[in-house]
Amino acid sequence: MFARYSAVITLLENKINKLPITINLIEDLLKAKGWSILKYDVNNGKQIELLKQYNIFAIAKRTKAFTYKRKTEKIIFIRSGLSANEKRMLLAHELGHIVLGHMADNNVLGYKPGGLIDEGQEDEANEFALEFLAPICVLTKKHINTPQLVSATTLLDDKRSRLVADEVQHHKKYTEYEEKLCNQFNEIKEKNIKIRYIVVAIITALILVTATITVNYKSQENIEQTQVIQEATPTSEPQIMDIDVVVTKSGQKYHTLECKHIKDKPNLIHMTINEAIQAGYEPCEDCKPDSY
């Protein structure tokens, strides 16, 4: 329970109010806490030497990410070549080790001397990561209660989405800090409503001004009315960062809806280009923005 509580508090303290949680966001949190993130390749000679200098090569070969802390050195090692979603889950797990204050005699959090896994620390970090990426209270409030909805909202894999959906279906009572988090996630919705009201008010004012000008200045009616309409009406062409694209949970690229690489693929997740980039995805070779 403490791991879940810590995940909710982390979301609250960092004013996070939107799902899915992105790789960039997690990396920013880690860097703000003074941690460096270093990619490694166990087949790269220079990187192998570096890992051996830290006496962590054996662990690096067995796992895809781990956290190293020794005196003033604070490094998160993560393998290169991972999918965006896998990287996101691993970084959330390592963030859990850090937030929960885990310690290790061999300088690698989640491990005991001799390279043995510390099951207690690993379970806590896993629990933190799942709650951080898919806060149960928020999903319950929003009625996101099936594995499909959970997966589409949080980008979790099918196995974890089923676990979360089951938790959501059994979640009944909200703690005080859970209520605060739910309110925090609603703030963005309330801001959007206020913005819409302001836009409507501005457009209404423009219409009234235009009507007044029309009565007094008949000769300029067409020119002024056209200018006001052009200023008040948004362009019909979508901004490139708002174009709809799709991703797969196991891939590293995003694709346009017409892309041949996603033809007949199941379980595609829709989002905007901006959301895909924030989640750590890159355009496939056939879907780079300059080709639209």
C-alpha positions in Angstrom: 0.0 0.0 0.0 2.9 2.4 0.7 4.2 2.0 -2.8 0.7 2.9 -4.2 0.5 5.8 -1.9 3.9 7.1 -2.9 2.9 6.8 -6.6 -0.2 8.9 -6.0 1.7 11.5 -4.0 4.3 11.7 -6.8 1.5 12.4 -9.3 0.1 15.1 -7.0 3.4 16.8 -6.2 4.3 17.1 -9.8 0.8 18.3 -10.8 0.4 15.5 -13.4 -3.2 15.6 -14.8 -3.1 13.7 -18.1 -2.8 10.1 -19.3 -0.9 8.4 -20.7 2.3 9.3 -18.7 5.0 9.9 -21.3 8.7 8.9 -21.4 9.7 12.6 -21.5 7.8 13.3 -18.3 9.4 10.4 -16.4 12.8 11.4 -17.6 12.2 15.0 -16.5 11.2 13.8 -13.1 14.3 11.7 -12.8 16.7 14.4 -13.9 15.0 16.9 -11.6 15.9 14.5 -8.7 19.6 14.6 -9.9 19.7 11.3 -11.8 21.5 10.7 -15.1 20.0 8.3 -17.7 22.6 6.3 -19.6 21.7 3.9 -22.5 23.9 0.9 -22.9 24.5 -1.9 -25.4 26.0 -5.2 -24.0 27.6 -5.8 -27.5 29.4 -2.5 -27.5 33.1 -2.8 -26.5 33.5 0.6 -24.9 30.2 0.3 -23.0 31.2 -3.1 -21.8 34.4 -1.7 -20.3 32.4 1.0 -18.6 30.0 -1.5 -17.1 32.9 -3.6 -15.9 34.5 -0.6 -14.3 31.3 -0.1 -12.2 31.3 -3.9 -11.5 27.7 -4.1 -13.0 28.3 -5.9 -16.3 26.8 -9.2 -15.0 23.6 -7.4 -14.0 23.5 -5.4 -17.2 23.5 -8.6 -19.2 20.6 -10.1 -17.2 18.3 -7.1 -17.1 17.1 -4.2 -19.3 17.3 -1.4 -16.8 18.7 -0.8 -13.3 19.6 2.0 -11.0 23.1 2.6 -9.7 23.8 4.8 -6.6 27.2 5.2 -5.0 28.1 8.3 -3.0 27.5 11.2 -5.4 27.0 9.0 -8.5 23.3 8.5 -9.4 22.8 6.7 -12.8 19.9 4.9 -14.4 21.2 2.4 -16.9 18.8 1.3 -19.6 19.3 -0.8 -22.7 19.2 0.7 -26.1 16.8 -0.6 -28.8 13.8 -1.0 -26.5 10.3 -0.2 -27.6 8.9 3.1 -26.4 6.4 1.4 -24.1 8.9 -1.0 -22.6 11.3 1.9 -21.9 8.4 3.9 -20.3 7.5 1.0 -17.9 11.2 0.4 -17.0 11.8 4.0 -16.2 8.7 4.2 -14.1 10.0 1.1 -12.2 13.3 2.7 -11.5 11.6 5.9 -10.4 9.8 3.7 -7.9 13.0 2.5 -6.4 14.2 6.1 -6.0 11.0 7.6 -4.6 10.6 4.7 -2.2 14.1 5.3 -0.9 15.5 1.8 -1.6 19.1 1.1 -0.6 21.5 -1.6 -1.7 24.9 -2.8 -0.3 26.1 -3.5 -3.9 25.0 0.0 -5.1 22.3 -1.4 -7.5 18.8 -0.8 -6.2 16.6 -3.9 -6.2 19.6 -6.3 -5.9 21.5 -7.9 -3.0 25.3 -8.6 -2.9 26.2 -11.3 -5.4 23.7 -10.1 -7.9 20.7 -11.7 -6.2 17.4 -10.0 -6.7 15.8 -8.2 -3.7 12.3 -9.5 -4.2 10.8 -7.0 -1.7 12.2 -4.0 -3.4 11.3 -5.3 -6.8 7.7 -5.9 -5.8 7.4 -2.4 -4.4 8.9 -0.8 -7.5 6.5 -2.8 -9.7 3.6 -1.7 -7.6 4.7 1.9 -7.7 5.1 1.8 -11.5 1.7 0.4 -12.2 -0.1 2.9 -10.0 2.0 5.7 -11.4 1.2 4.9 -15.0 -2.4 3.8 -14.3 -3.8 5.5 -11.1 -6.7 3.3 -10.1 -8.7 6.1 -8.5 -8.6 8.2 -11.7 -9.5 5.4 -14.0 -12.4 4.5 -11.7 -13.8 8.1 -11.7 -13.6 8.1 -15.5 -15.3 4.7 -15.8 -12.3 3.2 -17.6 -13.0 -0.3 -16.3 -12.2 -2.8 -19.1 -8.8 -4.1 -20.3 -9.3 -2.5 -23.7 -10.1 0.9 -22.2 -7.3 0.8 -19.8 -4.8 -0.2 -22.5 -6.0 2.6 -24.8 -5.8 5.2 -22.0 -2.6 4.2 -20.3 -0.7 2.3 -23.1 -0.1 -0.6 -20.7 0.3 -4.1 -22.2 -2.6 -6.6 -22.2 -1.5 -8.5 -19.1 -1.1 -5.3 -17.0 -4.3 -3.8 -18.4 -6.3 -6.8 -17.2 -4.8 -6.5 -13.7 -5.6 -2.8 -13.6 -9.1 -3.3 -14.9 -9.8 -5.8 -12.2 -8.6 -3.4 -9.6 -10.8 -0.6 -11.0 -13.8 -2.9 -10.9 -13.2 -3.6 -7.2 -12.3 0.0 -6.2 -15.0 1.4 -3.9 -13.7 3.8 -1.4 -11.5 6.8 -2.1 -8.9 8.1 0.3 -8.3 11.8 0.8 -5.2 11.9 -1.4 -7.0 9.9 -4.1 -9.8 12.5 -4.1 -7.2 15.2 -4.5 -5.7 13.4 -7.4 -9.0 12.9 -9.2 -9.7 16.6 -8.8 -6.3 17.4 -10.2 -7.1 15.3 -13.3 -10.4 17.1 -13.7 -8.6 20.6 -13.7 -7.6 20.3 -17.3 -11.2 19.6 -18.3 -12.4 22.6 -16.3 -9.8 24.8 -17.9 -10.9 23.7 -21.4 -14.5 24.6 -20.5 -13.4 28.1 -19.4 -11.4 28.6 -22.6 -14.4 27.6 -24.7 -16.6 30.1 -22.8 -14.0 32.8 -23.4 -13.8 32.0 -27.1 -17.6 32.1 -27.4 -17.7 35.4 -25.7 -15.0 36.9 -28.0 -16.8 35.6 -31.1 -20.1 37.0 -29.8 -18.5 40.4 -29.2 -17.0 40.3 -32.7 -20.4 39.6 -34.2 -22.0 42.5 -32.3 -19.2 44.9 -33.4 -19.6 43.8 -36.9 -23.3 44.4 -36.8 -22.8 47.9 -35.5 -20.2 48.7 -38.1 -22.6 47.4 -40.8 -25.3 49.8 -39.8 -23.0 52.8 -39.8 -20.7 52.0 -42.6 -22.6 50.3 -45.4 -19.9 51.0 -47.9 -17.3 48.9 -46.0 -19.6 46.1 -45.1 -18.2 43.3 -47.2 -14.5 44.0 -46.5 -14.8 44.3 -42.7 -17.2 41.4 -42.4 -14.8 39.2 -44.4 -11.9 40.2 -42.2 -13.8 39.5 -39.0 -14.9 36.1 -40.2 -11.4 35.1 -41.3 -10.0 36.1 -37.9 -12.7 34.4 -35.9 -13.0 31.2 -37.9 -10.3 28.5 -37.3 -8.6 27.0 -40.4 -10.2 23.9 -41.7 -6.9 22.2 -42.3 -5.6 20.5 -39.1 -2.3 21.6 -37.7 0.3 19.0 -38.4 0.8 18.2 -34.7 -2.9 17.5 -34.3 -3.1 14.9 -37.2 -4.4 11.5 -36.1 -1.8 8.7 -36.1 -1.7 5.2 -34.7 0.9 3.3 -32.6 1.3 -0.3 -31.4 2.2 -1.0 -27.8 5.3 -3.1 -28.9 6.6 -0.8 -31.5 8.8 2.3 -31.6 7.2 4.2 -34.5 3.9 6.0 -35.2 2.1 5.7 -38.5 -0.5 7.6 -40.5 -3.9 5.9 -40.9 -3.0 5.0 -44.5 0.4 3.5 -43.7 1.0 0.1 -45.3 3.0 -1.1 -42.2 -0.1 -1.2 -40.0 -2.5 -2.8 -42.5 -4.5 -5.6 -40.8 -2.7 -5.1 -37.5 -4.9 -5.5 -34.4 -5.1 -3.4 -31.2 -3.9 -0.1 -32.8 -3.9 2.9 -30.5 -5.0 6.3 -31.9 -3.4 9.6 -30.8 -2.2 12.9 -32.3 1.3 13.3 -33.6 2.2 15.5 -30.7 0.9 12.8 -28.2 2.9 10.1 -30.0 6.1 12.2 -29.9 5.5 12.9 -26.2 5.0 9.2 -25.6 8.4 8.5 -27.1 7.4 7.3 -30.6 9.1 8.3 -33.8 7.6 8.5 -37.4 8.2 5.4 -39.5 10.2 6.0 -42.7 7.0 6.3 -44.8 5.2 8.6 -42.4 7.6 11.5 -41.7 5.7 14.8 -41.4 7.3 16.3 -44.6 5.5 13.6 -46.6 2.0 14.7 -45.7 
